[in-house]
């Protein structure tokens, strides 16, 4: 018997497009579907950001201002 072990839902992960700050002093990154504008500047330090892919937990953006691209 195993007490206290609940069946946990499987965490869905997928490869996600993210934007990473290029500054060595900044650790900022953001998911592409949570960007507020099309500028490629870091919101924390103002440095340029570059696109990368990373396997992350799936998070849906349900904002009224976010227009999801058709897959």
C-alpha positions as CSV (number, residue, x, y, z in Angstrom):
1,X,0.0,0.0,0.0
2,X,1.1,3.5,-0.8
3,X,-0.5,6.2,1.3
4,X,-0.5,9.8,0.1
5,X,0.2,8.9,-3.5
6,X,-2.5,10.4,-5.6
7,X,-2.9,9.7,-9.3
8,X,-1.6,12.9,-10.9
9,X,-2.6,14.0,-14.3
10,X,0.0,13.7,-17.0
11,X,1.7,17.0,-17.8
12,X,1.6,17.6,-21.5
13,X,4.8,19.0,-23.0
14,X,5.6,20.1,-26.5
15,X,8.2,21.9,-28.4
16,X,7.4,25.6,-28.0
17,X,8.8,28.7,-29.8
18,X,10.3,31.1,-27.3
19,X,12.3,34.4,-27.4
20,X,15.5,34.6,-25.4
21,X,17.4,37.8,-24.5
22,X,20.9,37.9,-26.0
23,X,22.4,39.9,-23.1
24,X,24.7,37.9,-20.9
25,X,23.5,39.8,-17.8
26,X,19.8,39.1,-18.5
27,X,17.9,35.7,-18.1
28,X,14.7,36.9,-19.6
29,X,12.7,34.6,-22.0
30,X,9.1,34.5,-23.1
31,X,6.8,32.2,-25.0
32,X,6.0,33.4,-28.5
33,X,2.2,33.2,-27.8
34,X,2.6,35.6,-24.9
35,X,4.5,38.4,-26.7
36,X,2.7,41.7,-26.5
37,X,4.2,43.2,-29.7
38,X,6.2,42.2,-32.7
39,X,9.4,44.0,-31.5
40,X,12.3,41.7,-30.8
41,X,13.5,43.7,-27.8
42,X,13.8,42.4,-24.3
43,X,11.1,43.9,-22.0
44,X,13.5,43.8,-19.0
45,X,16.7,45.3,-20.4
46,X,16.0,46.4,-24.0
47,X,18.5,44.1,-25.6
48,X,17.7,42.2,-28.8
49,X,15.9,38.8,-28.5
50,X,16.4,35.8,-30.6
51,X,14.0,32.9,-31.4
52,X,14.7,29.4,-30.0
53,X,12.7,26.3,-29.4
54,X,12.3,24.6,-26.1
55,X,10.2,21.6,-24.7
56,X,7.9,23.2,-22.2
57,X,4.6,22.4,-20.4
58,X,1.6,23.4,-22.6
59,X,0.1,26.7,-21.5
60,X,-2.8,28.2,-23.5
61,X,-3.1,31.9,-24.0
62,X,-6.8,32.7,-23.6
63,X,-6.4,36.5,-23.9
64,X,-8.9,38.4,-26.0
65,X,-5.9,40.2,-27.6
66,X,-4.1,37.1,-28.7
67,X,-4.8,35.8,-32.2
68,X,-3.7,32.2,-32.5
69,X,-2.2,31.2,-35.8
70,X,-3.9,28.4,-37.7
71,X,-1.9,25.1,-37.6
